[in-house]
Amino acid sequence: MNTKEQQTLLTIKKTLMQSHFQSVITQCSELLTAQTQSNVTDAALDETSKAGETGLSSDAQREALYLQAVAYRLSGNTQNAIATLDNVIALFPDYGRAFQELGYCYANIDGKKSAHSFYQATRFNPALLASWQQLEKVYKRDDQKQALTLCQQQIQFLTSLPKPLLGATDLMHEGQLHKAEQVCRQFLTNNKHHPEAMMLLAELGIQLKVYSDAEFLLESCVEMYPDNDRAAAAFQSLLSKLGKFPEAAALAKKRLALSPDNFTVQVSLAHALVGIGSLDEAIHIYQELLSANDDRPALWVALGHAYKAQGNMEQAVSAYQKSIAFAADFGDAYWSLANTKTYRFDEQTMAKMVEQESLASTKLDDKIHLCFALGKGFEDRKDAKTAFHYYSLGNALKKRTLQFDIRRTEVALDAQQKAFNAESFNKAKGCQAPDPIFIVGLPRAGSTLLEQILASHSMVDGTMELHDVLGIASSLSHKKTPYPFNVNELDDEACKALGQRYIDQTQAYRQGAPFFIDKMPNNFIHIGLIKKILPNAKIIDARRAPMDCCFSGFKQLFGEGQEFSYGQDDIGRYYVAYEALMTHWKSVLSGEILTVQHEDVLDDLEGQVKRILAFCDLPFEESCLSFYETKRVIKTPSSEQVRQPIYKTGMEQWKPFEEYLEELKQALSRLSS
């Protein structure tokens, strides 16, 4: 083996031993490509095979298998390369680079599979320039003009990026977020205020959940480059993600004034209008766009969501069905029907869903949505075995696309207990406004029902799941002393300012009543912060029987967040950590938190309503008992359930699935008695 060949093999060995593989993966692939001699590829296969047997981390295993596949292909063993890549994709279904390599493997075997593989590669990693270039050839050959235009636009964009930013973008899409951040920050050191670098760093901040930094970067980018619509679009998207829909809508209107016929901007404005509850205006925009071209499946789903939030279920269902008529594999449309909780699929639709889920050509995101919809469909048919198969598969696929570690969450919740004791609140002044009523807990625990009951009171405004507390917590997360330990360092003026900031930011969602509801379940984590900045706020803990709550979460595909819900052990441990933290809050905030058990509300509605109103210092009103008659915007999965009188069919829905839930039971066995 000559010196160059030895260097190639040495690079591969280093790759397999390092903790950040993606940073050198391209180099290794290029070296292997350049060195097609059998002695190099055989040696590479030997190294990658040994690496796969040595208990590598998940990321390391992924890269070792990928390199093994590259070596197989270059040694002429295409079938082994394909088998290895199929294994990689089964373990890591969103690994774009594996799909790209699969495209090369199929290039001389099956042109259709090759093109599909390159397409999948670009979906999971839009920075894979080589895949776009391969697709460009396909689109030219097949005279796919629209696809070719979009493809060439992406090629032009990627080739215009400085190489460090292209590399950082690649790293980001392959999950190497911290490495990508390092590369991006280093580039910005020498190229201050570079717009693409600022946008990329903001996107990394969003993925790392450092939202305050991302917001600052994008806001600054928009101010410095007012003509850069990509920056404005990214900023508007983040504002919507943070629940700042009034600001998102205002920005969308500014963009629309500059480009009144821009379809994407019109859609983004409609989405923001749904966020602030201006449903009629949003629906009008969706309808106008669909009247010009009705072959827009995603737009039909968005229209359906607006109708559903409005309480118009007949038109919502019709819109979702229209989406399916235009795209039989569009999983989101099927899941949207299932997620009404009241819709029942017919046999023909069920068969279509089973077929679409089984097709190799169905996109991963569509498969996930289809699995959850099929789980609901078979559960409605009392087929627990098949229903659980699809629920389990959907959760497994979704979980593989996430970088969630329950241990980090347990540490974060434990940190809240360590940061706050009874003394933390003895001198708390903060903002004295009594307006907010926080409803916290776990998702699917009955919080929407409590919100609907309280929103039926003449003195209480119902809003939605507000992100403002999470935003304030995020803004405190990068101080010298880390959050939550720095909250006790805030003086009275700082606490008062943060409390007032919360009151001001939430004003846009209120209708003039003296009190309003903030129903963001995850705010249970931040009760210490809430009571420091808003000491007069009321806090209600919506509690549901553990198995009911956890199983209901397990079979729910959430729009975003709630990453703990896609594994039985994760969701069980999360519930245990939640209960432990709530026990702590009650011990240090005696009498400040009301726990409302969902089952008690079902058994004694009037008694529990009176108890809740008394805690909130509100007089009793009969309208709270007929909560299902209250007309308001509701955007949670339970929207249709709380528009009906109390019923108990949701209790113990886990029972038919009991034999499959041992892992969940084991996790919950740690609950305090």
C-alpha positions, 0 to 999 in steps of 0.5 A, spaced: 500 500 500 503 506 497 503 512 502 497 516 499 493 509 500 495 509 507 493 516 508 486 514 506 486 509 511 489 513 516 483 518 515 478 513 515 481 510 522 481 517 525 474 518 523 471 512 526 475 514 533 473 522 533 466 524 536 464 529 531 464 525 525 460 529 520 466 534 520 470 529 516 465 525 513 466 528 506 473 528 506 473 520 507 468 519 502 472 523 497 479 520 499 475 513 498 472 515 491 479 517 489 482 511 491 478 505 488 484 500 488 481 494 492 487 494 497 484 501 500 477 499 499 478 492 502 482 495 508 476 500 509 471 495 509 475 491 515 476 498 519 469 500 518 466 492 520 471 492 526 468 499 528 461 497 528 462 491 533 465 495 538 459 499 541 460 505 538 455 511 540 449 512 535 452 517 531 459 513 530 455 507 528 451 511 523 458 514 520 461 507 520 456 504 517 455 509 512 463 509 510 462 501 510 457 502 504 461 507 500 467 502 501 462 496 498 460 501 492 467 503 490 469 495 491 464 493 486 459 490 491 453 494 490 448 489 493 452 489 500 452 497 499 445 497 498 443 492 504 448 496 509 444 503 507 438 500 508 440 498 515 442 505 516 436 508 514 432 503 518 436 506 524 436 513 522 430 514 517 432 522 516 439 521 514 440 525 508 447 522 506 445 515 506 440 516 501 445 520 497 449 514 497 443 510 495 442 514 489 449 513 487 448 505 488 442 505 484 445 509 478 446 504 474 441 499 476 434 502 477 434 510 475 427 511 478 430 508 485 436 512 484 432 519 482 427 517 488 433 516 493 437 523 491 430 526 492 429 523 499 437 526 500 435 533 499 428 533 503 432 531 509 439 535 508 437 541 503 445 542 503 447 536 499 449 539 493 451 533 489 444 530 490 441 537 487 446 536 481 444 529 480 436 531 480 438 537 475 440 531 470 433 527 471 429 533 471 432 536 464 431 529 461 424 528 463 422 535 462 420 537 469 420 544 468 417 546 475 421 542 479 427 543 474 427 551 476 426 550 483 432 545 483 436 550 479 435 555 484 437 551 490 443 549 486 445 557 485 443 558 492 448 553 495 454 554 490 453 562 492 454 560 499 462 561 502 464 554 503 464 554 511 457 556 511 455 550 506 459 546 510 456 548 517 449 548 513 451 540 511 453 539 519 446 542 521 442 538 517 446 532 519 444 533 526 451 536 528 449 542 531 454 544 536 460 543 530 455 547 525 455 553 530 462 553 531 464 553 524 458 559 523 461 563 529 468 562 526 466 565 520 462 571 523 468 573 527 472 574 520 465 576 516 461 580 521 454 581 519 454 576 514 446 575 512 447 568 511 451 566 517 446 570 521 440 566 518 444 560 519 446 561 526 439 563 528 436 557 525 442 553 529 439 557 535 432 555 534 434 547 533 438 548 540 432 552 543 436 558 544 430 562 542 432 569 545 439 569 541 435 567 534 430 572 535 435 577 536 439 575 530 434 575 525 431 581 528 438 585 527 438 581 520 432 584 518 434 591 520 440 591 517 438 588 510 431 590 509 430 588 502 432 581 504 426 577 504 429 570 506 431 574 513 424 577 513 421 570 512 425 566 517 424 572 522 416 571 521 417 564 522 420 564 528 415 569 531 410 564 529 413 559 533 414 563 539 407 565 539 408 572 537 402 572 532 401 579 532 408 581 530 408 575 525 402 578 522 405 585 522 411 583 518 407 579 513 403 585 511 409 589 510 412 583 506 406 583 502 406 590 501 412 589 497 410 583 494 402 583 493 402 577 489 407 573 493 403 566 494 408 564 500 407 571 503 400 570 503 400 563 506 404 566 511 400 572 513 394 567 513 397 562 518 399 568 523 392 571 522 389 564 525 394 565 530 391 571 533 384 568 532 382 572 526 379 566 523 375 569 518 380 574 515 385 567 514 379 563 511 378 568 506 385 568 504 386 561 503 379 561 499 382 566 494 388 562 493 385 555 492 380 559 487 386 560 483 389 553 484 385 548 488 391 543 487 394 545 493 394 539 499 397 543 504 393 549 503 387 545 504 389 542 510 391 549 513 384 551 511 381 545 515 385 547 521 382 554 521 375 551 520 376 546 526 379 552 530 372 556 529 368 550 531 366 549 523 367 541 523 363 539 517 367 544 513 374 542 516 373 535 514 371 537 507 377 541 507 381 535 509 378 530 504 379 535 499 387 535 500 387 527 500 383 527 493 389 531 491 395 527 494 393 520 496 399 520 500 399 526 504 399 524 511 398 530 514 391 530 511 389 523 514 392 525 521 388 531 521 381 527 520 383 523 526 385 528 530 378 531 530 377 525 535 370 524 532 371 523 525 371 515 523 374 512 517 371 508 512 373 501 510 376 504 503 380 510 506 383 505 511 385 500 506 388 506 502 392 509 508 395 502 509 397 501 502 400 508 502 404 507 509 407 501 506 409 504 500 417 505 499 416 511 496 412 515 501 416 520 505 418 519 512 413 525 515 407 522 511 409 515 514 409 518 521 402 521 520 399 515 517 401 511 522 398 515 528 392 516 523 391 508 522 392 507 530 386 511 531 382 508 525 384 501 528 382 503 535 376 506 533 374 499 530 376 495 537 382 492 534 387 494 539 393 489 536 393 492 529 392 499 532 398 499 537 402 496 531 401 503 528 402 507 534 408 504 536 411 504 529 409 512 528 412 513 535 419 509 533 419 513 526 418 520 530 423 518 535 428 517 531 428 524 528 429 527 534 435 528 539 431 527 545 434 525 552 430 524 558 436 524 562 437 532 560 429 533 562 430 530 568 436 534 570 432 540 568 426 539 572 431 537 578 434 544 577 428 547 578 427 544 585 434 546 587 433 553 585 427 555 589 425 554 596 420 557 600 425 563 602 425 564 594 418 567 595 418 571 601 420 577 598 418 577 591 414 583 589 414 583 582 408 585 577 402 585 582 397 584 576 392 579 578 390 578 571 393 571 569 390 564 571 395 559 569 393 552 567 399 547 567 400 540 567 402 535 562 398 535 555 392 530 554 391 531 562 384 535 561 387 542 561 383 544 555 376 542 559 379 547 564 380 552 560 373 552 556 370 552 563 373 558 566 373 561 559 365 561 559 366 566 565 364 573 564 370 575 567 375 571 564 378 571 557 380 565 554 386 565 549 391 560 547 397 556 549 401 562 550 409 562 549 411 568 553 413 565 559 417 560 555 420 566 552 422 570 558 425 563 561 429 563 554 432 570 555 434 568 562 438 562 560 445 565 557 446 569 563 453 568 567 449 564 572 445 559 569 437 559 569 433 557 573 439 559 579 439 566 576 432 568 578 433 569 585 439 574 583 433 578 580 432 584 584 425 587 585 425 592 579 427 586 574 422 582 577 417 587 576 419 589 569 419 581 567 412 581 569 410 587 566 413 585 560 409 578 560 402 582 561 404 587 555 405 581 551 399 578 552 395 584 551 394 582 544 390 576 545 385 579 550 378 581 549 377 586 555 375 581 561 379 583 568 382 576 568 385 571 562 387 564 561 394 562 559 394 554 558 401 552 556 402 545 559 409 546 560 409 552 564 409 547 570 416 547 569 417 555 570 412 556 576 418 558 580 419 564 575 412 565 574 411 566 582 417 571 582 415 576 577 407 575 577 406 573 585 398 574 584 397 570 578 393 563 580 396 557 578 391 550 576 395 544 575 391 539 571 392 532 573 390 526 570 390 518 572 398 517 570 396 511 565 390 515 562 395 521 561 401 517 558 397 513 553 393 519 551 400 522 550 403 516 546 398 516 541 398 523 540 402 526 534 404 533 536 405 539 532 411 541 535 415 540 542 413 534 547 418 530 545 418 526 551 411 523 548 414 518 543 417 513 547 413 509 553 419 509 558 420 517 556 413 519 557 413 515 564 419 518 566 417 525 564 410 524 568 414 521 574 419 528 574 413 532 573 409 529 579 416 530 583 416 537 581 409 539 582 410 536 589 416 541 590 412 547 588 406 545 593 411 545 598 414 551 597 408 555 595 403 553 600 396 554 598 398 557 591 397 552 587 390 548 585 390 541 583 384 539 579 384 531 578 380 530 571 376 524 573 373 528 579 371 533 574 368 528 570 364 525 576 362 532 580 362 537 575 358 542 579 363 541 585 369 542 581 367 548 578 365 551 584 372 549 587 376 552 581 372 559 581 373 560 589 380 559 588 380 564 582 376 569 587 371 569 581 363 568 583 359 562 581 356 563 574 352 557 571 355 558 564 361 555 567 357 548 567 354 549 560 361 550 557 360 547 551 356 552 549 361 557 549 363 559 542 371 561 542 377 559 538 380 553 540 386 550 537 388 544 541 387 537 539 381 537 544 377 542 541 371 538 539 371 534 545 370 540 549 364 543 545 360 537 548 357 536 555 361 532 559 362 524 558 367 519 560 368 514 554 375 517 555 377 514 561 381 508 561 382 507 554 389 504 555 386 498 558 385 494 551 392 495 550 395 493 557 399 487 554 403 492 550 404 497 556 409 494 560 415 499 559 410 504 561 408 501 567 415 500 569 417 507 568 411 509 572 412 504 578 417 510 581 411 514 582 411 516 589 405 513 593 
